[in-house]
Amino acid sequence: MGIIREVTIGDCRLILGDCLKVMPLLGKFDAVVTDPPYGINYNPTRSQSSASSGKRKNQSKVIGDSKPFDPSPLFVMAPKFIIWGANNFSNKIEGCSGWLAWDKRDSGTLFRGFMASDFELAASNVTGRTHVISHKWCGHLRQSERDLYVHPTQKPVAVISWCLDFLNKQDFILDPFMGSGTTGVACVKLGRKFTGIELDPDYFDIACERIRKAYEQPDMFVAPPEKPVEPKQEAML
Ligand SMILES: C[S@@+](CC[C@H](N)C(=O)[O-])C[C@H]1O[C@@H](n2cnc3c(N)ncnc32)[C@H](O)[C@@H]1O
């Protein structure tokens, strides 16, 4: 079965289902921005302390992570891509022109999280260079979203918002491996159109809730809608 369930919230279309079956049913997008299963058989119970988790779900293994990841179905969905974790399958990335890096360390102490990587990489074709953002995220030491432990490989909204800035404001974004909906939350905050797909019904529900809240609770990171430029008085004389 393709689409199991579908919810629309504002400019976000959220689909419960297997993205490999759902994507052929969708039209084309401007950009795929995603954080797929890396194919590394990540075991969150070894790298997160149980005390850190408000919900046990964030210690579950990631669906699909025990087998090598094939990014090729993503490239037919949009001309532009930003794919996190792509250093784990870099030989399968077509047309990568630059890398985005997220330095997760505590820059004060350069503390290394237990079993965690110092930084994460995204392959992209939206820049010809390399770029880095520093945003502390190791165990309890988090620069943002300290009370929101909902997914074992959850990304900070701040980091995904940063990478969306490499795209055009009008770009229609697809995240086929939505998880807890971080890309969707960042799209809401930046006023972008978004479609997300997630296979796990618990994460799908969490994503719906986070995206709904993002619309209800705009914060200081929300870019105000751009106003049309008023013609100057003198120009009308
Ligand atoms: C690395 S996680 C994404 C985490 C996300 N960046 C976040 O901040 O919450 C990858 C997600 O892809 C989902 N997934 C794996 N295979 C899938 C498939 N075939 N279709 C849709 N979702 C899938 C997993 O359930 C997991 O939630």
PDBQT file of the ligand as one rigid body, heavy atoms in Angstrom, charges set to zero:
ROOT
HETATM    1  C1  LIG A 301      17.230   9.459  10.414  1.00  0.00    +0.000 C 
HETATM    2  S1  LIG A 301      15.530   9.383  10.758  1.00  0.00    +0.000 S 
HETATM    3  C2  LIG A 301      14.975  11.059  10.496  1.00  0.00    +0.000 C 
HETATM    4  C3  LIG A 301      14.961  11.865  11.757  1.00  0.00    +0.000 C 
HETATM    5  C4  LIG A 301      14.519  13.308  11.537  1.00  0.00    +0.000 C 
HETATM    6  N1  LIG A 301      15.559  14.055  10.880  1.00  0.00    +0.000 N 
HETATM    7  C5  LIG A 301      14.129  13.990  12.834  1.00  0.00    +0.000 C 
HETATM    8  O1  LIG A 301      14.691  15.060  13.156  1.00  0.00    +0.000 OA
HETATM    9  O2  LIG A 301      13.272  13.490  13.547  1.00  0.00    +0.000 OA
HETATM   10  C6  LIG A 301      14.893   8.538   9.373  1.00  0.00    +0.000 C 
HETATM   11  C7  LIG A 301      13.421   8.252   9.430  1.00  0.00    +0.000 C 
HETATM   12  O3  LIG A 301      13.032   7.591   8.225  1.00  0.00    +0.000 OA
HETATM   13  C8  LIG A 301      11.992   6.671   8.512  1.00  0.00    +0.000 C 
HETATM   14  N2  LIG A 301      11.946   5.698   7.417  1.00  0.00    +0.000 N 
HETATM   15  C9  LIG A 301      12.771   4.645   7.196  1.00  0.00    +0.000 A 
HETATM   16  N3  LIG A 301      12.440   4.018   6.058  1.00  0.00    +0.000 NA
HETATM   17  C10 LIG A 301      11.375   4.693   5.545  1.00  0.00    +0.000 A 
HETATM   18  C11 LIG A 301      10.595   4.547   4.362  1.00  0.00    +0.000 A 
HETATM   19  N4  LIG A 301      10.843   3.556   3.472  1.00  0.00    +0.000 N 
HETATM   20  N5  LIG A 301       9.594   5.425   4.135  1.00  0.00    +0.000 NA
HETATM   21  C12 LIG A 301       9.343   6.437   5.012  1.00  0.00    +0.000 A 
HETATM   22  N6  LIG A 301      10.048   6.630   6.156  1.00  0.00    +0.000 NA
HETATM   23  C13 LIG A 301      11.058   5.772   6.407  1.00  0.00    +0.000 A 
HETATM   24  C14 LIG A 301      12.347   6.083   9.867  1.00  0.00    +0.000 C 
HETATM   25  O4  LIG A 301      11.219   5.577  10.549  1.00  0.00    +0.000 OA
HETATM   26  C15 LIG A 301      12.979   7.326  10.557  1.00  0.00    +0.000 C 
HETATM   27  O5  LIG A 301      12.016   7.968  11.378  1.00  0.00    +0.000 OA
ENDROOT
TORSDOF 0
